[in-house]
Amino acid sequence: ESQFSNNTMDAIRDSILQIRSRELTSMAQRETMAATTYITSLMVGAVSTVAGLVLVLSVVYLLQHNRRRAEKAAELISEEHAQLQDSLDRIQKLETDNLQLNQYMRSFVEQVEDYAIFAMDENCRATTWNNGVKKVLGFVESEFIGQDIRQLIFVPEAIELGIPEAEFESAAELGSASDD
């Protein structure tokens, strides 16, 4: 029985050694797998961190780049606005000067009474009138403005000879015509 018990004990010891050996191998494999998993996780984390930093830096760069472009565009718009404002100011000054000159001319023309001075449109209709029209030709403003000048100031014989057309052609070409 003692032999049997020794053999049994040896068999149990061998089994325990085999179990322990398998367990140590299994633990070594798990440790290797854990180390591999740890290194893989560490590498993935590092790559993710680098990729995240690259993305963040790219976004920051793009934001800065777009901000600079927007600032340049705003500067150009501001310069164009200033140029436009200068142009508008010059136009307004010219219009004011033109209105003032027109007033002086109108005042001057209205004071002339010895000459009939008027303007007309392309259909030979009177568009302006001065006191000279009343004194020289005998028409008040309401009788004169909008009327065909040919019928008002030329005698039928002159109309038959084509004198009004010749004078109006001359006026169109030179800017004015004079008839005594």
C-alpha positions as CSV (number, residue, x, y, z in Angstrom):
1,E,0.0,0.0,0.0
2,S,2.8,2.3,0.6
3,Q,4.1,1.7,-2.9
4,F,0.6,2.4,-4.2
5,S,0.5,5.5,-2.2
6,N,3.9,6.6,-3.4
7,N,2.9,5.9,-7.0
8,T,-0.3,7.8,-6.5
9,M,1.5,10.6,-4.9
10,D,4.1,10.7,-7.7
11,A,1.2,10.7,-10.2
12,I,-0.5,13.5,-8.3
13,R,2.8,15.4,-8.2
14,D,3.4,14.9,-11.9
15,S,-0.2,16.1,-12.6
16,I,0.4,19.1,-10.4
17,L,3.7,19.8,-12.2
18,Q,2.0,19.5,-15.5
19,I,-0.9,21.7,-14.4
20,R,1.6,24.2,-13.0
21,S,3.7,24.1,-16.2
22,R,0.5,24.6,-18.3
23,E,-0.5,27.4,-16.0
24,L,2.9,29.1,-16.2
25,T,2.8,28.8,-20.0
26,S,-0.7,30.1,-20.1
27,M,0.3,33.0,-17.8
28,A,3.3,33.8,-19.9
29,Q,1.1,33.8,-23.0
30,R,-1.4,36.1,-21.2
31,E,1.5,38.4,-20.1
32,T,2.8,38.5,-23.7
33,M,-0.7,39.2,-25.0
34,A,-1.2,41.9,-22.3
35,A,2.1,43.5,-23.2
36,T,1.3,43.3,-26.9
37,T,-2.2,44.8,-26.2
38,Y,-0.6,47.5,-24.0
39,I,2.0,48.4,-26.7
40,T,-0.7,48.4,-29.4
41,S,-3.0,50.6,-27.3
42,L,-0.1,52.9,-26.6
43,M,0.8,53.1,-30.3
44,V,-2.9,53.7,-31.3
45,G,-3.1,56.3,-28.6
46,A,0.1,58.0,-29.8
47,V,-1.0,57.9,-33.5
48,S,-4.5,59.2,-32.5
49,T,-2.9,62.0,-30.5
50,V,-0.6,63.0,-33.3
51,A,-3.5,62.8,-35.8
52,G,-5.6,64.9,-33.5
53,L,-2.8,67.5,-33.1
54,V,-2.4,67.6,-36.9
55,L,-6.1,68.1,-37.3
56,V,-6.2,70.8,-34.6
57,L,-3.2,72.6,-36.1
58,S,-4.7,72.3,-39.6
59,V,-7.9,73.9,-38.3
60,V,-6.0,76.6,-36.5
61,Y,-4.0,77.3,-39.7
62,L,-7.1,77.4,-41.9
63,L,-8.8,79.7,-39.4
64,Q,-5.8,82.0,-39.4
65,H,-5.5,81.9,-43.2
66,N,-9.2,82.6,-43.7
67,R,-9.0,85.4,-41.1
68,R,-6.1,87.0,-42.9
69,R,-7.9,86.7,-46.2
70,A,-11.1,88.2,-44.7
71,E,-9.0,91.1,-43.2
72,K,-7.4,91.7,-46.7
73,A,-10.8,91.6,-48.3
74,A,-12.2,94.0,-45.7
75,E,-9.2,96.3,-46.2
76,L,-9.8,96.3,-50.0
77,I,-13.5,96.9,-49.5
78,S,-12.7,99.8,-47.1
79,E,-10.3,101.3,-49.7
80,E,-12.9,100.9,-52.4
81,H,-15.5,102.4,-50.2
82,A,-13.2,105.4,-49.5
83,Q,-12.6,105.8,-53.2
84,L,-16.3,105.5,-53.9
85,Q,-17.0,108.1,-51.2
86,D,-14.4,110.4,-52.7
87,S,-16.0,110.0,-56.2
88,L,-19.5,110.6,-54.7
89,D,-18.2,113.7,-52.9
90,R,-16.7,115.0,-56.2
91,I,-19.9,114.2,-58.1
92,Q,-21.9,116.0,-55.4
93,K,-19.6,119.0,-55.6
94,L,-19.8,119.1,-59.4
95,E,-23.6,118.8,-59.2
96,T,-23.7,121.6,-56.7
97,D,-21.4,123.7,-58.8
98,N,-23.4,122.9,-61.9
99,L,-26.7,123.9,-60.2
100,Q,-25.1,127.1,-59.1
101,L,-23.8,127.8,-62.6
102,N,-27.2,127.0,-64.0
103,Q,-28.8,129.5,-61.6
104,Y,-26.3,132.2,-62.6
105,M,-27.0,131.5,-66.3
106,R,-30.7,131.4,-65.7
107,S,-30.5,134.7,-63.8
108,F,-28.4,136.2,-66.5
109,V,-30.6,135.0,-69.3
110,E,-33.8,136.2,-67.5
111,Q,-32.3,139.7,-67.1
112,V,-31.6,140.0,-70.8
113,E,-34.7,141.7,-72.3
114,D,-33.3,143.0,-75.6
115,Y,-32.9,139.5,-77.1
116,A,-35.2,136.5,-77.2
117,I,-33.2,133.6,-75.7
118,F,-34.7,130.2,-75.5
119,A,-33.9,126.5,-75.8
120,M,-35.9,123.8,-77.5
121,D,-36.0,120.0,-77.8
122,E,-35.4,117.8,-80.9
123,N,-39.0,118.3,-82.0
124,C,-38.4,122.1,-82.2
125,R,-40.6,122.7,-79.1
126,A,-39.6,125.5,-76.7
127,T,-38.3,124.2,-73.4
128,T,-37.1,127.5,-71.8
129,W,-38.1,131.2,-72.0
130,N,-36.7,134.6,-71.0
131,N,-38.2,138.1,-70.7
132,G,-36.7,138.9,-74.1
133,V,-39.1,136.5,-75.7
134,K,-42.0,138.6,-74.4
135,K,-40.4,141.9,-75.4
136,V,-39.0,140.9,-78.8
137,L,-41.5,138.2,-79.9
138,G,-44.5,139.1,-77.9
139,F,-45.1,135.7,-76.2
140,V,-45.7,135.2,-72.5
141,E,-44.2,132.0,-71.1
142,S,-47.4,130.0,-71.1
143,E,-47.9,130.7,-74.8
144,F,-44.4,129.8,-75.7
145,I,-43.2,126.8,-73.7
146,G,-44.0,123.5,-75.4
147,Q,-45.0,125.1,-78.7
148,D,-43.4,124.4,-82.1
149,I,-41.0,127.3,-82.6
150,R,-41.2,127.1,-86.4
151,Q,-44.9,128.1,-86.3
152,L,-44.4,130.8,-83.8
153,I,-41.4,132.8,-85.0
154,F,-41.1,132.2,-88.7
155,V,-43.3,133.8,-91.4
156,P,-44.9,131.4,-93.9
157,E,-42.5,132.6,-96.7
158,A,-39.5,131.7,-94.6
159,I,-41.0,128.3,-93.8
160,E,-41.6,127.7,-97.6
161,L,-37.9,128.6,-98.2
162,G,-36.7,126.0,-95.6
163,I,-35.1,128.6,-93.4
164,P,-36.2,127.1,-90.1
165,E,-34.8,123.7,-91.0
166,A,-31.5,125.3,-92.0
167,E,-31.3,127.3,-88.8
168,F,-32.2,124.2,-86.7
169,E,-29.6,122.1,-88.5
170,S,-27.0,124.8,-87.7
171,A,-28.2,125.0,-84.1
172,A,-27.9,121.2,-83.8
173,E,-24.4,121.2,-85.4
174,L,-23.0,124.3,-83.6
175,G,-25.1,124.3,-80.4
176,S,-26.8,127.6,-81.1
177,A,-28.3,129.7,-83.9
178,S,-29.0,133.4,-84.3
179,D,-31.6,135.1,-86.4
180,D,-32.1,138.9,-86.6
